[in-house]
Amino acid sequence: MLNISTPTQLSHRLLLSGSSSMTMNKCNQTEITEFILLGIQGSWVLQSFFFVIFTVTYIFTISGNVLIVGLVMRSQRLHTPMYFFLCHLSLSDILLSTNVVPNLLCTLLWSGKTMSVRDCITQYYFSCLSTISECFLLTVMSYDRYLAICRPLHYVTIMDMSLRLHLVMWSWLLGFLLSLSSIISLTAMKFCGSNIIDHIYCDIAPLLESSGSDTSITVIGTIVFSIPLVFFPFMFIFITYVRIILTIGKISTSTGRNKSLSTCSSHITVVTTYYGTLIAKYTVPSSGHSVSYSKVISLLYTVVTPLLNPAIYSLRNQDIRDALKKLIYLRKMY
């Protein structure tokens, strides 16, 4: 079986795939119309084990995120900006997980999955959309916590319904537009290299490696867009939490400090988990890393992280737990 190296760390390997394709302007082979997505290769027992694990994980991911959305919509106590943004974060997690995991399960069930070029590019598009939107949503949530703690007297007037709608709208709109710009050049490419993608989903690097077109513009554009989209939101979040910590340190009572910290702890945990995997996925140099390493990082990002978000908010957030207890109590009553 043909096996190709398929890294996901863009800033290093995209340059390599770009430089190898810049001199190839015409396809010398038959143009590819379908890709073979390998997923996780191994024995039948190993693939069956991963199939069960990822199926259960996917069910809990969708159930947990849908539960958060339902609780926020149902509970009047959760009709606040923080939980409004949390709803959209859950929707982003649902999108990311649903875009990757069902196809991954098919590759485990059939030891690979055939995908058309259009389907592969579409999967890459939706992974970009969820990634970019989640980066902006986490940034918006940090701004909301900054206003609530550092400017509490003006919080209600500043974070009104109009502002929160605009923030969410722009988070999704920027995700839509920037993701669209990243695949326009991909749709114009001809693919005539290897049609085997040894990865868990269609990512940009293996697509460029299979292209017989000049990929230099796509490579440069992807790097130009991806690094700021990870770096600038992360720096904004970091700066806001520096301000938040300094403000909490000035609170005289331990009760007040603990209450302020408790409103931020879940978000800090989610940001640390999400950006940790994202930075490892896209910015850590891939030299010396195997395909297995790339797959593990991608699994953490696409399978584990969407599950952790609702788990973290459910376990660490008293309001969510109270709303869930109230819902269960009402169910028993009727």
C-alpha positions as CSV (number, residue, x, y, z in Angstrom):
1,M,0.0,0.0,0.0
2,L,1.3,3.4,-0.9
3,N,1.9,5.5,2.1
4,I,2.7,9.3,2.0
5,S,3.7,11.6,4.7
6,T,0.8,13.9,5.5
7,P,1.7,16.5,8.2
8,T,-0.7,19.1,9.4
9,Q,1.7,21.7,10.7
10,L,1.2,24.3,8.0
11,S,3.9,26.9,8.3
12,H,6.7,24.3,7.8
13,R,5.4,21.6,5.5
14,L,3.2,23.8,3.3
15,L,6.4,25.5,2.1
16,L,7.8,22.1,1.3
17,S,4.8,21.0,-0.6
18,G,4.6,24.3,-2.3
19,S,8.2,24.3,-3.4
20,S,7.9,20.8,-4.9
21,S,4.8,21.8,-6.9
22,M,5.9,25.3,-8.1
23,T,7.8,23.9,-11.0
24,M,5.0,21.6,-12.0
25,N,2.5,23.7,-14.0
26,K,0.9,20.8,-16.0
27,C,-0.3,17.4,-15.0
28,N,1.8,14.6,-16.5
29,Q,-0.5,12.0,-15.1
30,T,-4.2,11.2,-15.1
31,E,-6.1,13.8,-13.2
32,I,-7.5,12.7,-9.9
33,T,-11.2,12.7,-9.4
34,E,-11.3,10.8,-6.1
35,F,-9.1,10.5,-3.0
36,I,-8.7,7.5,-0.7
37,L,-8.8,8.6,2.9
38,L,-6.9,6.0,5.0
39,G,-7.8,7.2,8.5
40,I,-6.2,5.0,11.1
41,Q,-4.7,1.9,9.7
42,G,-4.0,-1.3,11.8
43,S,-5.4,-4.7,12.6
44,W,-9.1,-5.4,12.5
45,V,-9.2,-5.6,16.3
46,L,-7.4,-2.2,16.7
47,Q,-9.8,-0.6,14.1
48,S,-12.8,-2.1,15.9
49,F,-11.6,-0.7,19.2
50,F,-11.1,2.8,17.8
51,F,-14.5,2.5,16.0
52,V,-16.3,1.9,19.4
53,I,-14.3,4.6,21.2
54,F,-14.9,7.3,18.6
55,T,-18.6,6.3,18.2
56,V,-19.1,6.7,22.0
57,T,-17.1,9.9,22.0
58,Y,-19.1,11.4,19.1
59,I,-22.4,10.5,20.8
60,F,-21.3,12.2,24.1
61,T,-20.0,15.2,22.1
62,I,-23.2,15.9,20.3
63,S,-25.3,15.1,23.3
64,G,-23.3,17.3,25.6
65,N,-23.2,20.3,23.2
66,V,-26.9,20.0,22.3
67,L,-27.7,19.8,26.1
68,I,-25.9,23.0,26.7
69,V,-27.7,24.8,23.9
70,G,-31.0,23.4,25.2
71,L,-30.4,24.4,28.8
72,V,-29.4,27.9,27.8
73,M,-32.5,28.3,25.7
74,R,-34.8,26.9,28.3
75,S,-33.4,28.4,31.6
76,Q,-34.2,32.0,32.2
77,R,-31.2,32.2,34.6
78,L,-28.9,31.4,31.7
79,H,-30.1,34.2,29.4
80,T,-26.9,36.1,29.9
81,P,-24.2,37.1,27.3
82,M,-21.7,34.5,28.6
83,Y,-24.1,31.6,28.0
84,F,-25.3,33.2,24.7
85,F,-21.7,33.0,23.5
86,L,-21.3,29.5,25.0
87,C,-24.2,28.3,22.8
88,H,-22.4,29.4,19.7
89,L,-19.2,27.7,20.9
90,S,-21.2,24.5,21.3
91,L,-22.6,24.9,17.7
92,S,-19.0,25.3,16.5
93,D,-18.0,22.1,18.3
94,I,-20.9,20.3,16.8
95,L,-19.9,21.4,13.3
96,L,-16.3,20.4,13.8
97,S,-17.0,17.0,15.2
98,T,-19.8,16.2,12.7
99,N,-17.5,17.3,9.8
100,V,-14.7,14.8,10.8
101,V,-15.9,11.9,13.0
102,P,-18.6,10.3,10.8
103,N,-16.1,10.0,7.9
104,L,-13.4,8.8,10.3
105,L,-15.8,6.0,11.5
106,C,-16.3,5.0,7.8
107,T,-12.6,4.7,7.3
108,L,-12.3,2.5,10.4
109,L,-15.3,0.3,9.3
110,W,-14.0,-0.2,5.7
111,S,-10.2,0.3,6.2
112,G,-10.4,3.5,4.1
113,K,-13.0,5.7,2.4
114,T,-13.2,7.0,-1.1
115,M,-14.0,10.7,-1.3
116,S,-14.4,12.9,-4.4
117,V,-12.2,15.9,-4.8
118,R,-15.2,18.2,-4.2
119,D,-16.2,16.3,-1.0
120,C,-12.6,16.5,0.2
121,I,-12.3,20.3,-0.4
122,T,-15.8,20.7,1.3
123,Q,-14.6,18.9,4.4
124,Y,-11.5,21.1,4.5
125,Y,-13.7,24.2,4.2
126,F,-15.9,23.3,7.1
127,S,-12.9,22.4,9.3
128,C,-11.6,25.9,8.5
129,L,-15.0,27.5,9.2
130,S,-15.3,25.9,12.6
131,T,-11.7,26.6,13.5
132,I,-11.8,30.3,12.6
133,S,-15.2,30.9,14.2
134,E,-14.2,29.2,17.4
135,C,-11.0,31.3,17.7
136,F,-13.2,34.5,17.4
137,L,-15.9,33.1,19.7
138,L,-13.3,32.4,22.4
139,T,-11.9,35.9,21.9
140,V,-15.4,37.3,22.3
141,M,-16.0,35.3,25.5
142,S,-12.7,36.7,27.0
143,Y,-13.9,40.2,26.2
144,D,-17.2,39.5,27.9
145,R,-15.3,38.3,31.0
146,Y,-13.1,41.4,30.9
147,L,-16.1,43.7,30.9
148,A,-17.9,41.8,33.6
149,I,-14.9,41.9,36.0
150,C,-13.0,45.0,35.1
151,R,-15.9,47.3,34.2
152,P,-18.8,45.8,36.1
153,L,-20.7,49.1,36.4
154,H,-20.8,49.5,32.6
155,Y,-21.2,45.9,31.8
156,V,-25.0,45.8,31.2
157,T,-25.0,49.0,29.1
158,I,-22.0,47.9,27.0
159,M,-22.7,44.2,26.5
160,D,-26.3,44.7,25.4
161,M,-28.2,42.4,22.9
162,S,-27.1,44.5,19.9
163,L,-23.4,44.1,20.7
164,R,-23.6,40.4,21.5
165,L,-25.5,39.7,18.3
166,H,-22.9,41.7,16.3
167,L,-20.0,39.9,17.9
168,V,-21.5,36.5,17.2
169,M,-22.5,37.5,13.7
170,W,-19.0,38.7,12.9
171,S,-17.4,35.6,14.4
172,W,-19.3,33.4,12.0
173,L,-19.1,35.8,9.1
174,L,-15.4,36.1,9.3
175,G,-15.1,32.3,9.6
176,F,-17.3,31.9,6.5
177,L,-15.4,34.5,4.4
178,L,-11.9,33.7,5.4
179,S,-12.5,29.9,4.9
180,L,-14.0,30.7,1.5
181,S,-11.0,32.7,0.5
182,S,-8.7,29.8,1.5
183,I,-10.4,27.2,-0.8
184,I,-11.0,29.4,-3.9
185,S,-7.6,28.6,-5.2
186,L,-8.0,24.9,-4.3
187,T,-11.1,24.5,-6.4
188,A,-9.2,25.8,-9.5
189,M,-6.4,23.3,-9.0
190,K,-5.9,20.0,-10.9
191,F,-4.9,17.0,-8.8
192,C,-2.7,14.4,-10.4
193,G,-0.3,13.2,-7.7
194,S,-1.0,10.4,-5.3
195,N,-4.7,10.0,-4.5
196,I,-4.0,8.4,-1.1
197,I,-4.4,10.7,2.0
198,D,-2.9,9.0,5.0
199,H,-4.7,11.2,7.5
200,I,-7.9,11.2,9.5
201,Y,-9.5,14.0,7.3
202,C,-8.8,16.1,4.3
203,D,-6.3,18.8,5.4
204,I,-4.6,21.4,3.3
205,A,-1.1,19.8,3.2
206,P,-2.1,16.4,1.6
207,L,-4.3,18.3,-0.9
208,L,-1.4,20.4,-2.0
209,E,0.9,17.4,-2.3
210,S,-1.6,15.8,-4.7
211,S,-1.8,19.0,-6.8
212,G,-0.1,19.3,-10.2
213,S,-0.8,23.0,-10.3
214,D,1.4,25.9,-9.0
215,T,0.5,26.0,-5.3
216,S,2.8,28.9,-4.3
217,I,-0.1,31.4,-4.1
218,T,-2.2,29.0,-2.0
219,V,0.7,28.2,0.3
220,I,1.5,31.9,0.9
221,G,-2.2,32.8,1.4
222,T,-2.8,30.0,3.8
223,I,0.2,30.9,5.9
224,V,-0.6,34.6,5.8
225,F,-4.1,33.9,7.0
226,S,-3.5,31.0,9.5
227,I,-0.8,32.5,11.7
228,P,-2.6,35.8,12.5
229,L,-5.9,34.0,13.0
230,V,-4.2,31.9,15.7
231,F,-1.8,34.5,17.1
232,F,-3.8,37.7,17.3
233,P,-6.9,36.2,19.1
234,F,-4.6,34.3,21.5
235,M,-2.7,37.5,22.3
236,F,-6.0,39.4,22.8
237,I,-7.2,36.7,25.2
238,F,-3.9,36.7,27.0
239,I,-3.9,40.5,27.5
240,T,-7.5,40.5,28.7
241,Y,-6.8,37.9,31.3
242,V,-3.7,39.8,32.5
243,R,-6.0,42.7,33.1
244,I,-8.6,40.4,34.7
245,I,-6.0,38.9,37.1
246,L,-4.7,42.3,38.1
247,T,-8.3,43.5,38.8
248,I,-9.1,40.4,40.8
249,G,-6.0,40.9,42.9
250,K,-7.3,44.3,44.0
251,I,-10.5,42.7,45.4
252,S,-10.3,42.9,49.2
253,T,-12.3,39.9,50.2
254,S,-11.4,36.3,49.4
255,T,-15.1,35.5,48.6
256,G,-15.1,38.2,45.9
257,R,-11.9,36.9,44.4
258,N,-13.1,33.3,44.3
259,K,-16.4,34.3,42.8
260,S,-14.6,36.3,40.0
261,L,-12.2,33.5,39.4
262,S,-15.0,30.9,39.2
263,T,-16.6,32.8,36.3
264,C,-13.4,32.6,34.3
265,S,-12.0,29.2,35.2
266,S,-14.1,27.2,32.7
267,H,-13.2,29.6,29.9
268,I,-9.5,29.6,30.8
269,T,-9.5,25.8,30.7
270,V,-11.2,25.6,27.3
271,V,-8.8,28.2,25.9
272,T,-5.8,26.4,27.2
273,T,-7.0,23.1,25.8
274,Y,-8.1,24.5,22.4
275,Y,-5.1,26.7,21.7
276,G,-2.7,24.1,23.0
277,T,-3.8,21.5,20.4
278,L,-4.2,24.2,17.7
279,I,-0.7,25.5,18.2
280,A,0.7,22.0,18.2
281,K,-1.2,21.2,15.1
282,Y,-0.3,24.2,12.9
283,T,2.8,26.0,14.3
284,V,5.1,23.4,15.7
285,P,7.8,22.4,13.1
286,S,7.1,18.9,11.8
287,S,10.7,17.8,11.2
288,G,11.2,14.5,13.0
289,H,7.5,14.0,13.6
290,S,5.8,10.9,12.1
291,V,2.5,10.7,10.4
292,S,1.2,9.0,13.6
293,Y,2.1,12.2,15.6
294,S,0.1,14.3,13.1
295,K,-2.9,12.0,13.4
296,V,-2.8,12.1,17.2
297,I,-2.7,15.9,17.3
298,S,-5.5,16.0,14.8
299,L,-7.6,13.5,16.9
300,L,-7.1,15.7,20.0
301,Y,-8.3,18.7,18.0
302,T,-11.2,17.3,16.1
303,V,-12.5,14.5,18.4
304,V,-11.4,15.2,22.0
305,T,-11.6,19.0,22.2
306,P,-15.3,19.2,21.2
307,L,-16.1,16.7,23.9
308,L,-14.1,18.5,26.6
309,N,-15.8,21.8,26.1
310,P,-19.3,20.8,27.3
311,A,-17.7,18.5,30.0
312,I,-15.7,21.4,31.4
313,Y,-18.6,23.8,31.4
314,S,-20.9,21.2,32.9
315,L,-18.6,20.1,35.7
316,R,-17.1,23.5,36.6
317,N,-20.1,25.8,36.2
318,Q,-22.7,25.9,39.0
319,D,-25.3,27.6,36.9
320,I,-25.2,24.9,34.3
321,R,-25.4,22.2,36.9
322,D,-28.3,23.9,38.6
323,A,-30.2,24.2,35.3
324,L,-29.6,20.5,34.6
325,K,-30.8,19.5,38.1
326,K,-33.9,21.6,37.6
327,L,-34.6,20.0,34.2
328,I,-34.2,16.5,35.6
329,Y,-36.5,17.4,38.5
330,L,-39.2,18.7,36.1
331,R,-38.9,15.6,34.0
332,K,-39.5,13.4,37.1
333,M,-42.5,15.5,38.0
334,Y,-44.2,14.9,34.7
